[in-house]
Amino acid sequence: MNPFPKALQDLHSLGKEETLEYGRFLWREGDRGEEVVLLLDGNLEVVHEPSGGETVVLRSLEPGAIVGELACLDGRERSAGVRAVSACKILRIPASEFRRIVSERHDIVLELFWQQVDRVRSLTGRVTQVHRASITDSLTGLYNFGFFRERLHLEVDRALATGDPLSLAVFDIDHFKNYNDTHGHSAGNDALAKLAKTIRSSSRRGDVVARYGGEEFVVLLYGTARDEAATFANQIRLRIEETVFIEGDPEVHVTVSGGVAVLPDDAHSAPALFEAADHNLYKAKQSGRNRIVSEPSGAEKSA
């Protein structure tokens, strides 16, 4: 069965068949677009080879694929390399012949267009997956430290420009080392994931919820003043205290301490806002744990 769409089958008379050994490159990134290749049998992959970095596979090609047509049509350099990942049978079509038949056959142009649409959709999906993985903590599914740090600076700048309040809540699990030592690291990981789920489900849609460190979590609340942020943090503390973390053993509890700070009352920069919240977290730990402290800078009262 011919794997090529009907519109592309007439290309076969324009080229020359040959075999391509495993590992061999058809062309490298930057080469000129002097031909189009139809993959008749075997598997190819399109790759990017960054200088000093690992090769990135952009997509895989199976029999029936056509590759190299864009550089062939516009005469520019190849945007990626193509190599064989198995023994392949290919058909090489010179650029001049390919341009000629494309100019005469609108059905071929249409088929090539739809193939490009499919490739763009596939690549967009992969880019989205890679981006999501790069900003997400794999254990909890929350944003990771790097993404939170970027968002903190952006939201602080926005709040200072608009005059909107911005609150930051920082949580730390109480005696988590003892929990791990008693129940094992697997149970500790389960507790982290369950706690993260509790915090995220308690947050608003626009809040930025992240795992900041090993057992430390942060929530950035835009447009939220001190009293509302303290109430929010305390609700999370109570929900965590009431959560059963080990099925069949309701006597096992996990508690958190938390600190809240507010822009612009407590700070005028991202580092200072986090430092103020972390300072209140320290006070919560020092005053007995399992509580939320939201004192203004220099004040003596806790929420």
C-alpha positions as CSV (number, residue, x, y, z in Angstrom):
1,M,0.0,0.0,0.0
2,N,1.4,3.4,-1.0
3,P,1.7,5.5,2.1
4,F,1.7,8.8,0.2
5,P,-1.5,10.8,-0.4
6,K,-2.7,10.7,-4.0
7,A,-1.5,14.2,-4.7
8,L,2.1,13.4,-3.8
9,Q,2.4,10.1,-5.7
10,D,3.3,11.8,-8.9
11,L,6.5,13.1,-7.2
12,H,8.0,9.6,-7.4
13,S,8.8,10.0,-11.1
14,L,10.9,13.1,-10.4
15,G,13.5,11.6,-8.1
16,K,16.0,8.8,-7.5
17,E,15.7,6.1,-4.9
18,E,18.6,5.2,-2.6
19,T,19.2,3.7,0.8
20,L,20.3,5.6,3.9
21,E,22.2,3.9,6.6
22,Y,21.3,4.1,10.3
23,G,22.8,7.2,11.9
24,R,23.5,9.0,8.7
25,F,22.3,12.6,8.2
26,L,20.4,13.7,5.1
27,W,21.5,17.2,5.9
28,R,22.6,19.4,8.8
29,E,21.1,22.6,10.1
30,G,22.3,25.5,8.0
31,D,22.7,23.4,4.8
32,R,21.2,24.8,1.6
33,G,17.8,23.5,0.5
34,E,18.9,21.7,-2.7
35,E,16.5,18.8,-2.6
36,V,13.3,17.3,-1.2
37,V,13.2,13.8,0.3
38,L,10.3,11.4,0.4
39,L,10.7,8.7,3.1
40,L,9.7,5.4,1.5
41,D,10.7,3.0,4.3
42,G,12.3,3.2,7.7
43,N,12.4,6.1,10.2
44,L,13.9,9.6,10.2
45,E,14.0,12.3,12.9
46,V,14.3,16.0,12.6
47,V,16.8,17.4,15.1
48,H,18.3,20.6,16.4
49,E,22.0,20.5,17.4
50,P,22.8,23.4,19.7
51,S,26.4,24.3,20.1
52,G,27.7,22.8,23.4
53,G,24.3,21.2,24.2
54,E,22.5,18.0,23.7
55,T,20.7,17.2,20.5
56,V,17.0,17.9,20.6
57,V,14.6,15.7,18.6
58,L,11.9,18.0,17.1
59,R,9.8,15.3,15.5
60,S,9.9,11.7,14.1
61,L,9.1,10.8,10.5
62,E,7.5,7.6,9.3
63,P,7.1,6.2,5.7
64,G,5.0,8.5,3.7
65,A,6.6,11.7,5.1
66,I,8.0,14.4,2.9
67,V,10.8,16.5,4.4
68,G,12.9,19.6,3.3
69,E,10.2,21.2,1.1
70,L,10.2,24.6,2.8
71,A,14.0,25.3,2.4
72,C,13.7,23.9,-1.1
73,L,11.0,26.4,-2.0
74,D,12.4,29.5,-0.4
75,G,16.1,28.7,-1.1
76,R,17.1,29.5,2.5
77,E,19.2,27.4,4.9
78,R,17.8,24.3,6.6
79,S,16.3,25.2,10.0
80,A,17.0,21.7,11.4
81,G,19.0,18.5,10.6
82,V,17.5,15.2,9.5
83,R,19.0,11.8,10.4
84,A,18.2,8.2,10.0
85,V,17.2,6.3,13.1
86,S,16.9,3.0,11.1
87,A,18.0,1.8,7.7
88,C,15.9,3.8,5.3
89,K,14.8,3.9,1.7
90,I,14.4,7.4,0.4
91,L,13.6,9.3,-2.8
92,R,15.7,12.4,-3.5
93,I,14.0,15.0,-5.7
94,P,16.1,18.0,-7.0
95,A,14.9,21.4,-5.9
96,S,14.4,22.5,-9.5
97,E,12.1,19.6,-10.3
98,F,10.2,20.1,-7.1
99,R,9.7,23.8,-7.7
100,R,8.5,23.2,-11.2
101,I,5.8,20.6,-10.3
102,V,4.6,22.7,-7.3
103,S,4.1,25.7,-9.6
104,E,1.9,23.5,-11.9
105,R,0.0,21.4,-9.3
106,H,-2.2,23.2,-6.8
107,D,-3.4,19.9,-5.4
108,I,0.2,19.2,-4.3
109,V,0.5,22.7,-2.7
110,L,-2.7,22.0,-0.8
111,E,-1.4,18.7,0.5
112,L,1.9,20.2,1.6
113,F,0.0,23.0,3.4
114,W,-2.1,20.5,5.4
115,Q,1.0,18.6,6.3
116,Q,2.6,21.8,7.6
117,V,-0.5,22.5,9.7
118,D,-0.2,19.1,11.3
119,R,3.4,19.6,12.0
120,V,2.8,23.0,13.6
121,R,0.1,21.6,15.8
122,S,2.3,18.7,16.9
123,L,5.3,21.0,17.6
124,T,3.1,23.5,19.5
125,G,1.8,20.6,21.7
126,R,5.3,19.5,22.4
127,V,6.5,23.0,23.2
128,T,3.6,23.4,25.6
129,Q,4.4,20.2,27.4
130,V,8.1,21.1,27.7
131,H,7.3,24.6,29.0
132,R,4.8,23.2,31.5
133,A,7.4,20.7,32.7
134,S,10.0,23.5,33.1
135,I,7.9,25.6,35.4
136,T,6.2,22.8,37.4
137,D,7.3,20.9,40.5
138,S,7.1,17.2,39.4
139,L,6.1,15.9,42.9
140,T,3.3,18.3,43.7
141,G,2.2,19.7,40.4
142,L,2.5,23.2,41.7
143,Y,4.7,25.9,40.1
144,N,8.4,25.6,41.0
145,F,10.7,28.0,42.6
146,G,12.0,29.5,39.4
147,F,8.6,30.3,38.0
148,F,7.4,31.7,41.3
149,R,10.4,34.0,41.6
150,E,9.7,35.5,38.1
151,R,6.0,36.0,38.8
152,L,6.8,37.6,42.2
153,H,8.9,40.3,40.6
154,L,6.3,40.8,37.8
155,E,3.4,41.1,40.2
156,V,5.3,43.4,42.6
157,D,6.1,45.7,39.7
158,R,2.4,45.7,38.6
159,A,1.1,46.3,42.1
160,L,3.5,49.2,42.7
161,A,2.5,50.7,39.3
162,T,-1.3,50.4,39.9
163,G,-1.4,50.9,43.7
164,D,-3.2,47.6,44.2
165,P,-2.5,45.5,47.3
166,L,-0.5,42.3,47.0
167,S,-0.1,39.7,49.7
168,L,2.3,36.8,50.1
169,A,1.7,33.8,52.3
170,V,4.5,31.5,53.1
171,F,3.9,28.0,54.7
172,D,6.2,25.5,56.2
173,I,5.4,22.0,57.5
174,D,5.9,21.6,61.2
175,H,8.4,19.0,62.3
176,F,8.5,17.4,58.8
177,K,11.8,15.7,59.4
178,N,10.2,13.8,62.3
179,Y,7.3,12.9,60.0
180,N,9.7,11.4,57.4
181,D,11.7,9.6,60.0
182,T,8.6,8.0,61.5
183,H,6.6,7.2,58.4
184,G,9.2,7.0,55.7
185,H,10.1,9.2,52.8
186,S,7.4,7.7,50.6
187,A,4.7,8.7,53.1
188,G,6.5,12.1,53.3
189,N,6.2,12.6,49.5
190,D,2.5,11.6,49.7
191,A,2.0,14.2,52.4
192,L,3.7,16.9,50.3
193,A,1.4,16.1,47.3
194,K,-1.7,16.0,49.5
195,L,-0.8,19.3,51.2
196,A,-0.1,20.9,47.8
197,K,-3.5,19.8,46.6
198,T,-5.2,21.2,49.7
199,I,-3.5,24.6,49.2
200,R,-4.3,24.8,45.5
201,S,-8.0,23.8,46.0
202,S,-8.3,26.5,48.7
203,S,-6.8,29.2,46.4
204,R,-8.5,31.5,43.9
205,R,-8.0,30.9,40.2
206,G,-5.6,33.8,39.7
207,D,-3.4,33.1,42.8
208,V,0.1,31.8,42.1
209,V,0.7,28.7,44.2
210,A,4.2,27.2,44.3
211,R,6.5,24.8,46.1
212,Y,9.3,27.1,47.3
213,G,11.5,24.5,48.9
214,G,11.5,21.0,50.4
215,E,8.5,21.5,52.7
216,E,7.9,25.2,52.1
217,F,5.0,26.5,50.0
218,V,4.0,30.0,48.9
219,V,0.9,31.7,47.6
220,L,0.9,35.1,45.9
221,L,-2.5,36.8,46.3
222,Y,-3.0,39.8,44.0
223,G,-5.4,42.5,45.1
224,T,-5.6,41.1,48.6
225,A,-5.0,43.2,51.7
226,R,-3.7,42.0,55.1
227,D,-6.9,40.9,56.8
228,E,-8.1,38.9,53.8
229,A,-4.7,37.3,53.3
230,A,-4.4,36.3,57.0
231,T,-7.9,34.8,56.9
232,F,-7.0,32.9,53.7
233,A,-3.8,31.5,55.2
234,N,-5.5,30.5,58.4
235,Q,-8.2,28.6,56.5
236,I,-5.5,26.7,54.8
237,R,-3.8,25.9,58.1
238,L,-7.1,24.6,59.5
239,R,-7.9,22.5,56.4
240,I,-4.4,20.9,56.6
241,E,-4.8,20.2,60.3
242,E,-8.1,18.4,59.6
243,T,-6.8,16.4,56.7
244,V,-6.2,12.6,57.0
245,F,-2.7,12.1,55.6
246,I,-2.4,8.4,56.1
247,E,-5.5,6.3,55.2
248,G,-6.7,4.2,58.1
249,D,-4.7,6.2,60.6
250,P,-6.6,9.4,61.5
251,E,-4.3,10.0,64.5
252,V,-1.5,11.1,62.2
253,H,-1.7,14.8,61.7
254,V,0.3,17.4,59.7
255,T,0.3,21.0,60.7
256,V,1.8,24.1,59.1
257,S,3.0,27.4,60.3
258,G,2.6,30.5,58.1
259,G,3.7,34.0,57.6
260,V,1.9,36.8,55.7
261,A,3.3,40.0,54.3
262,V,1.6,42.8,52.3
263,L,2.8,45.2,49.7
264,P,3.2,48.2,50.1
265,D,2.8,48.2,53.9
266,D,5.6,45.8,54.6
267,A,7.9,46.1,51.6
268,H,8.5,47.9,48.3
269,S,10.3,45.2,46.4
270,A,10.0,41.5,45.7
271,P,12.9,40.4,47.9
272,A,11.7,42.6,50.8
273,L,8.2,41.2,50.5
274,F,9.4,37.6,50.7
275,E,11.7,38.5,53.6
276,A,8.8,40.1,55.5
277,A,6.6,37.0,55.0
278,D,9.5,34.7,56.0
279,H,10.1,36.8,59.1
280,N,6.5,36.3,60.2
281,L,6.8,32.6,59.4
282,Y,9.8,32.5,61.8
283,K,7.7,34.2,64.5
284,A,5.0,31.6,64.0
285,K,7.5,28.8,64.5
286,Q,9.0,30.4,67.5
287,S,5.7,31.1,69.2
288,G,4.5,27.4,69.1
289,R,3.9,26.4,65.4
290,N,0.6,25.6,63.8
291,R,-0.4,29.2,63.5
292,I,-0.3,32.2,61.1
293,V,1.5,35.4,61.8
294,S,0.7,38.5,59.7
295,E,2.2,41.3,61.8
296,P,3.0,44.5,60.0
297,S,6.7,45.3,59.9
298,G,7.7,46.4,63.4
299,A,4.2,45.6,64.9
300,E,3.6,43.2,67.8
301,K,0.2,41.7,67.0
302,S,-0.4,38.4,65.2
303,A,-3.4,37.3,63.1
